[in-house]
Amino acid sequence: MKRKLISKKNIISVAIIAVLYILIQVLINGGYLSRQMMSVIIPLCYNVIMAVSLSLIVGVLGELSLGHAAFMSIGAYSSALFTTKFELPEFIALPLALIIGGLCAAALGFIIGIPVLRLKGDYLAIVTLGFGEIIKSIFNFLPITGGSKGLSGIPIYTSYRNFGLVFLITAVIVLLIKNLLDSRHGRVFAAIRDNSIAAQATGIPVGTYKTMAFVIAAFFAGIAGVLYAHNVGILKPGNFDYNMSIEILVMVVLGGMGSIGGSIIAAVILTLLPELLRSFADYRMLLYAIVLIALMLFNNSSLKKKLIEKRQMSRQEKSEKEGE
């Protein structure tokens, strides 16, 4: 385990994260970022967490989920109710809110995941989409969550002034998921995606691993919800509708199915694009569509290149075995 934690890949990842953090801090402290861009740096972080966590289900496990925003809403509302009801110092309230939000989302992910993950393909997508709408309707009805008016008065703990802490949380989550995918469990997830029947025939408890992936993804989505709630200061059920789940799914698909780095890049691009295109209001949606098409074409070409390389490697291995 120690060898894995200090592997070359992890060292490179930590170095890249450190460089990014220093660069962003220089831009913030130097006053190079406008107020508009300053308001985007925290959404960048929780969108990255959402994309990476959904990639675990869609890209790695191979299951289509359209209700990921529901887990984010559970984390957001549960943590916000805690911090508004109990007036604790920030250094105590925020860590507890992160734990509460993540665990509440994971618990519901476990309850929903057991029956839902028996479904496949379009049926799973429809059920998870319905689950997200049910959660939104519940929050819209309950008086404790403020109903349709929303839950206000949430303390602002994760604004751009606390960017260092939010960036650290994001970096730790990305590294945890990356190491999970490189571990034995990650290889089992990939085996289930490639052929679940063959995986089950070899003795792998497919249902257990599917539920595990669902719970882990829900836990991190709940943490993203905590960061979101304590950044905006007010929660409305309509903000967590199916459109948000589709946006996160688009990030995962454009970034490359199962690619952590690709999901991060796509999340950053798709979060920044609407803000960068505000000055081109008349052509904003046209430019946005062009960029999405370009990303899909680039992703498709890179995927084909990888497939060709794999085929060439397999042919070389076969020829070497025949030569022996």
C-alpha positions as CSV (number, residue, x, y, z in Angstrom):
1,M,0.0,0.0,0.0
2,K,2.9,2.4,0.8
3,R,4.5,1.6,-2.5
4,K,1.3,2.6,-4.3
5,L,0.9,5.9,-2.4
6,I,4.4,7.0,-3.4
7,S,4.3,5.7,-6.9
8,K,5.6,7.7,-9.8
9,K,2.1,8.5,-11.0
10,N,1.0,9.9,-7.7
11,I,4.2,12.0,-7.5
12,I,3.5,13.5,-10.9
13,S,-0.2,14.1,-10.0
14,V,0.7,15.9,-6.7
15,A,3.3,18.0,-8.6
16,I,0.7,19.0,-11.2
17,I,-1.8,19.9,-8.5
18,A,0.8,21.9,-6.6
19,V,1.7,23.9,-9.8
20,L,-2.0,24.6,-10.5
21,Y,-2.6,25.8,-7.0
22,I,0.4,28.1,-7.0
23,L,-0.6,29.5,-10.4
24,I,-4.2,30.2,-9.3
25,Q,-3.0,31.8,-6.1
26,V,-0.6,34.0,-8.0
27,L,-3.5,35.1,-10.3
28,I,-5.8,35.7,-7.3
29,N,-3.3,37.6,-5.1
30,G,-2.0,39.6,-8.1
31,G,-5.5,40.8,-9.0
32,Y,-5.3,39.3,-12.5
33,L,-8.7,37.7,-12.2
34,S,-11.9,39.7,-12.6
35,R,-14.8,39.5,-10.1
36,Q,-16.6,37.4,-12.7
37,M,-13.8,34.9,-12.8
38,M,-13.3,34.9,-9.1
39,S,-16.9,33.7,-8.7
40,V,-16.2,30.7,-10.9
41,I,-13.2,29.2,-9.1
42,I,-15.3,27.5,-6.4
43,P,-17.8,26.1,-9.0
44,L,-14.9,24.7,-10.9
45,C,-13.9,22.7,-7.9
46,Y,-17.2,21.1,-7.1
47,N,-18.0,20.5,-10.8
48,V,-14.7,18.6,-11.0
49,I,-15.7,16.5,-8.0
50,M,-19.1,15.8,-9.6
51,A,-17.6,14.8,-12.9
52,V,-14.9,12.6,-11.4
53,S,-17.4,10.8,-9.1
54,L,-19.9,10.2,-11.9
55,S,-17.1,8.9,-14.1
56,L,-16.7,6.1,-11.5
57,I,-20.3,4.9,-12.3
58,V,-20.6,5.8,-16.0
59,G,-17.1,5.5,-17.3
60,V,-15.5,2.8,-15.1
61,L,-18.5,0.7,-14.1
62,G,-20.4,1.2,-17.3
63,E,-23.8,2.0,-15.8
64,L,-25.8,5.0,-17.0
65,S,-27.0,7.2,-14.1
66,L,-29.1,10.4,-14.7
67,G,-29.7,11.2,-11.0
68,H,-26.3,12.3,-9.8
69,A,-27.5,15.8,-8.9
70,A,-29.9,14.2,-6.4
71,F,-26.9,13.1,-4.2
72,M,-25.4,16.5,-4.5
73,S,-28.7,18.0,-3.3
74,I,-28.9,15.6,-0.3
75,G,-25.4,16.6,0.8
76,A,-26.2,20.3,0.3
77,Y,-29.4,20.3,2.3
78,S,-28.3,18.0,5.1
79,S,-25.1,20.0,5.7
80,A,-27.0,23.3,5.4
81,L,-29.6,22.3,7.9
82,F,-26.8,21.3,10.3
83,T,-24.8,24.6,10.0
84,T,-27.9,26.8,10.2
85,K,-29.4,25.0,13.3
86,F,-26.1,24.7,15.2
87,E,-24.0,27.8,15.3
88,L,-20.5,26.4,15.7
89,P,-17.2,28.0,14.8
90,E,-16.2,27.6,11.2
91,F,-13.2,25.3,11.8
92,I,-15.6,22.8,13.6
93,A,-18.8,23.3,11.5
94,L,-17.3,22.9,8.0
95,P,-15.5,19.5,8.7
96,L,-18.7,18.2,10.4
97,A,-20.8,19.5,7.5
98,L,-18.6,17.7,5.0
99,I,-18.9,14.4,6.9
100,I,-22.7,14.8,7.4
101,G,-23.3,15.7,3.8
102,G,-21.2,12.9,2.4
103,L,-22.6,10.2,4.8
104,C,-26.2,11.2,4.1
105,A,-25.7,11.0,0.4
106,A,-23.8,7.7,0.7
107,A,-26.6,6.2,2.9
108,L,-29.3,7.1,0.4
109,G,-27.0,5.9,-2.3
110,F,-26.8,2.5,-0.6
111,I,-30.6,2.3,-0.1
112,I,-31.3,3.2,-3.6
113,G,-28.4,1.4,-5.2
114,I,-29.3,-2.1,-4.0
115,P,-32.6,-2.4,-6.0
116,V,-31.7,0.1,-8.8
117,L,-28.4,-1.6,-9.8
118,R,-30.3,-4.8,-10.7
119,L,-31.4,-2.9,-13.7
120,K,-29.3,-2.2,-16.8
121,G,-29.1,0.3,-19.7
122,D,-32.1,2.5,-20.4
123,Y,-34.1,1.1,-17.5
124,L,-31.4,2.2,-15.0
125,A,-31.2,5.6,-16.6
126,I,-35.0,6.1,-16.3
127,V,-35.1,4.9,-12.7
128,T,-32.2,7.2,-11.6
129,L,-33.8,10.1,-13.5
130,G,-37.1,9.5,-11.6
131,F,-35.2,9.2,-8.3
132,G,-33.7,12.6,-8.8
133,E,-37.1,14.1,-9.6
134,I,-38.6,12.5,-6.5
135,I,-35.8,13.9,-4.2
136,K,-36.4,17.4,-5.7
137,S,-40.1,17.1,-5.1
138,I,-39.5,16.1,-1.5
139,F,-37.3,19.1,-0.8
140,N,-39.9,21.3,-2.6
141,F,-42.6,20.0,-0.2
142,L,-40.9,19.8,3.2
143,P,-41.2,23.0,5.4
144,I,-37.8,22.3,7.1
145,T,-36.1,22.8,3.7
146,G,-37.9,26.1,3.0
147,G,-40.1,24.5,0.3
148,S,-40.1,26.2,-3.1
149,K,-38.8,29.4,-1.5
150,G,-35.5,27.8,-0.7
151,L,-33.3,27.4,2.3
152,S,-31.5,30.7,3.1
153,G,-29.2,32.0,5.8
154,I,-26.5,29.3,5.1
155,P,-23.1,30.5,6.3
156,I,-20.6,31.2,3.6
157,Y,-17.7,28.9,4.4
158,T,-16.5,28.0,0.9
159,S,-16.2,31.3,-0.9
160,Y,-13.1,32.3,-3.0
161,R,-11.5,33.5,0.2
162,N,-11.3,29.9,1.3
163,F,-10.1,28.7,-2.1
164,G,-7.1,26.9,-0.7
165,L,-9.2,24.7,1.5
166,V,-11.7,23.9,-1.3
167,F,-8.9,23.2,-3.7
168,L,-7.3,20.8,-1.2
169,I,-10.5,18.9,-0.7
170,T,-10.9,18.6,-4.5
171,A,-7.3,17.4,-4.9
172,V,-7.7,14.8,-2.2
173,I,-10.9,13.4,-3.7
174,V,-9.4,13.3,-7.2
175,L,-6.3,11.4,-5.9
176,L,-8.5,9.0,-3.9
177,I,-10.6,8.1,-6.9
178,K,-7.5,7.8,-9.1
179,N,-5.9,5.4,-6.7
180,L,-9.1,3.5,-6.3
181,L,-9.2,2.9,-10.1
182,D,-5.6,1.8,-10.1
183,S,-6.3,-0.7,-7.3
184,R,-7.7,-4.2,-7.4
185,H,-11.2,-2.8,-6.9
186,G,-10.8,-0.5,-9.9
187,R,-9.8,-3.5,-12.0
188,V,-12.9,-5.4,-10.8
189,F,-15.1,-2.4,-11.8
190,A,-13.6,-2.5,-15.3
191,A,-14.1,-6.3,-15.5
192,I,-17.7,-5.9,-14.6
193,R,-18.1,-3.2,-17.3
194,D,-16.5,-5.3,-20.0
195,N,-18.4,-8.5,-19.2
196,S,-20.5,-8.8,-16.1
197,I,-21.5,-12.4,-16.8
198,A,-17.9,-13.5,-17.1
199,A,-16.9,-11.5,-14.0
200,Q,-19.7,-13.2,-12.0
201,A,-18.6,-16.6,-13.4
202,T,-15.1,-16.1,-12.0
203,G,-16.6,-15.5,-8.5
204,I,-16.8,-11.7,-8.4
205,P,-19.8,-10.5,-6.4
206,V,-21.1,-8.2,-9.1
207,G,-24.0,-6.7,-7.1
208,T,-21.7,-5.9,-4.2
209,Y,-19.2,-4.1,-6.3
210,K,-21.8,-2.2,-8.2
211,T,-23.3,-1.0,-4.9
212,M,-19.9,-0.1,-3.6
213,A,-19.2,2.1,-6.7
214,F,-22.6,3.7,-6.4
215,V,-22.1,4.5,-2.7
216,I,-18.6,5.9,-3.2
217,A,-19.8,8.2,-6.0
218,A,-22.8,9.3,-3.9
219,F,-20.5,10.1,-1.0
220,F,-18.3,12.4,-3.1
221,A,-21.3,14.0,-4.8
222,G,-22.6,14.8,-1.3
223,I,-19.3,16.5,-0.4
224,A,-19.6,18.5,-3.6
225,G,-23.1,19.5,-2.5
226,V,-21.7,20.8,0.8
227,L,-19.2,23.0,-1.0
228,Y,-22.0,24.2,-3.2
229,A,-24.4,25.1,-0.4
230,H,-21.8,27.0,1.6
231,N,-20.7,28.9,-1.5
232,V,-24.0,30.2,-2.8
233,G,-25.7,30.7,0.7
234,I,-29.2,29.7,-0.5
235,L,-30.6,26.4,-1.8
236,K,-33.6,25.9,-4.1
237,P,-34.8,22.5,-5.2
238,G,-35.0,23.6,-8.8
239,N,-31.3,24.0,-8.9
240,F,-30.8,20.2,-8.7
241,D,-33.1,19.1,-11.5
242,Y,-32.3,16.7,-14.3
243,N,-30.5,19.4,-16.3
244,M,-27.7,19.5,-13.7
245,S,-27.3,15.7,-14.0
246,I,-27.2,15.9,-17.8
247,E,-24.6,18.7,-17.6
248,I,-22.4,16.5,-15.4
249,L,-22.9,13.5,-17.7
250,V,-21.8,15.6,-20.7
251,M,-18.6,16.4,-18.8
252,V,-17.9,12.7,-18.3
253,V,-18.7,11.8,-21.9
254,L,-16.7,14.6,-23.4
255,G,-13.8,13.9,-21.1
256,G,-13.6,10.3,-22.2
257,M,-15.4,7.4,-20.5
258,G,-13.4,6.3,-17.5
259,S,-10.8,9.0,-17.9
260,I,-10.2,11.0,-14.7
261,G,-8.0,13.5,-16.4
262,G,-10.4,14.0,-19.3
263,S,-13.3,14.4,-16.9
264,I,-11.4,17.2,-15.0
265,I,-10.5,19.0,-18.2
266,A,-14.0,18.8,-19.6
267,A,-15.5,20.0,-16.2
268,V,-13.1,23.0,-16.3
269,I,-13.9,23.9,-19.9
270,L,-17.6,23.5,-19.6
271,T,-17.7,25.6,-16.4
272,L,-15.6,28.4,-17.8
273,L,-17.2,28.5,-21.3
274,P,-20.5,30.2,-20.2
275,E,-18.6,32.9,-18.4
276,L,-16.1,33.5,-21.1
277,L,-18.8,33.8,-23.8
278,R,-20.9,36.3,-21.9
279,S,-19.4,39.1,-24.0
280,F,-20.7,37.3,-27.1
281,A,-24.3,37.1,-25.9
282,D,-25.8,37.0,-29.5
283,Y,-23.5,34.1,-30.5
284,R,-23.0,32.5,-27.1
285,M,-25.0,29.2,-27.7
286,L,-23.6,28.9,-31.2
287,L,-20.0,29.1,-30.0
288,Y,-20.8,26.8,-27.1
289,A,-22.2,24.2,-29.5
290,I,-19.2,24.5,-31.8
291,V,-16.8,23.9,-28.8
292,L,-18.9,20.8,-27.7
293,I,-18.8,19.3,-31.2
294,A,-15.0,20.0,-31.5
295,L,-14.5,18.2,-28.1
296,M,-16.5,15.2,-29.2
297,L,-14.6,14.9,-32.5
298,F,-11.2,15.2,-30.7
299,N,-12.3,12.7,-28.1
300,N,-13.5,10.3,-30.8
301,S,-10.2,10.5,-32.7
302,S,-8.1,9.9,-29.6
303,L,-10.3,6.9,-28.7
304,K,-9.8,5.4,-32.2
305,K,-6.0,6.0,-31.8
306,K,-5.9,4.1,-28.5
307,L,-7.9,1.2,-30.0
308,I,-5.5,1.0,-33.0
309,E,-2.5,1.0,-30.6
310,K,-4.1,-1.8,-28.5
311,R,-4.7,-3.9,-31.6
312,Q,-1.1,-3.5,-32.8
313,M,0.2,-4.5,-29.3
314,S,-2.0,-7.6,-29.2
315,R,-0.8,-8.5,-32.7
316,Q,2.8,-8.1,-31.7
317,E,2.2,-10.3,-28.6
318,K,0.6,-13.0,-30.8
319,S,3.4,-12.9,-33.3
320,E,6.0,-13.2,-30.5
321,K,4.2,-16.2,-29.0
322,E,4.0,-17.9,-32.4
323,G,7.7,-17.2,-32.9
324,E,8.5,-18.9,-29.6
